[in-house]
């Protein structure tokens, strides 16, 4: 069995505590001039995003957080083998963190330092 390929995706999520959310949006929108677009996602309290170059930056309000967290996207060309490899390597699967869309073949995982990543299929492979 060949090893699956992994690469970082173009989505970065900034998980922001409720008490810092409005100021954070104002900073990106008013100070930096980013065009923020309201996301239609009922799994989060509130979410906005902006596209910058090849990246999509998500600004997610998380009412239960006390500090900001950065989440990354990790893509694989072979999800079945990726799951096997990661589980066999002791990677923590954290699907309880946030509900994923039903049609998305993905999982929340974290690295040993606690960085959360969305592991998902790379349809461009």
N, C-alpha and C positions, 0 to 999 in steps of 0.2 A: 504494500500500500504506500503510495507516495504521500509525502507531507503536504498538507494544504498550504496555500500561499496566503499571507496576511499583509494588509496595507492599511494605513490610516485613511479614513474617509474625510469628507469635506464638511461634516457637521461638528460643531463644538457647542456644547450647552454650558451656560453659566447659570448655576443654581443659586438663587439669591434669596436671602431671608426677607420676610415681609417688611420689616422695619427699614430696610435699605433699598427696597425695590423701586419706588418712585424716583428717588434721587439718582439711582443708577440709570434708569431710563432717560431721565432728563440729561444726564451727563453724555450719554451716547447720542441722543437725539439733538439736544440744543448746543452742547459744547463742541462735540465732534462732528455734528452735522450728518449723522447716519440716518438713512431713511428706515424707520422701524415699521414693520408690518405686523398687525395683530394676527396671531395664530388661532385657528379654529380647532382647539383641542380641549375636550372636556375632561381629560384625565389629569390636567394641571389646574391649579388655582387661576393662573394667568400666564400667558406666554406671548412674547413678541420676538421677531427675528429680523435680521438684516443680512443682505448678501454683500460680501466684501471680497472682491477678486474671485478666487475659486472657493472661498469659504462661505458657509452659512453659519452665522453666530445666533444662537438661541438665548434669550433672556427669560428664564423660567422662575416665577415666584414660587417659593416653597415655604409655606407657613410654619412648618415645624423645624426649620433650620435656624441655627444661631450664627453660622458663618457661611461665607460663600464657598462654593465648590465648583470645580471645572470637570465636566464629563466629556470624553472623547468618543469618536466613532472608529471602530476597527472592522474592516471588511475581510471576508474570506471567499475564495473561489469554490470552496467545498465545505458546506456547513456540517455535513455528517462527520467527515474526518476532523474538522476543526473542533467540534464538540468532544469527540473521542480523545483527541490529542490534549486538549485543555483539561478535561476531567482527569485524564491519566497523569497530568502534570500537577494536579492538586489545585488548579485555578478555582477560585470561588465563583460560583454562579449565583447571581443576586437578583433573580427575576422578581423578587418581592419589592424591589425599589420603586418601580414605576410600571404601570400597565403599558404594554406595547400594542399598537394596532393589530387587529386579528390577522390581517393579510401579510404582516411582516414576519419573515422567518428570522428571528433574532433572539438574543438573550442579553441581559445585563450581566457583566462580569467585572471583577476588579483585579488589579495587579497586586503584588505583595505590599506596595506602598499605600494601597487603598484607592488608587485612581480608578474611577468607574468608567467603563467603556461599553458602548453598544456594539456587540458582536453581531454582524448581519452579513447576508449574502451579497457578494459583489456581482451584480448582473452584467458588468462590463468585462468580466474575465473570460 
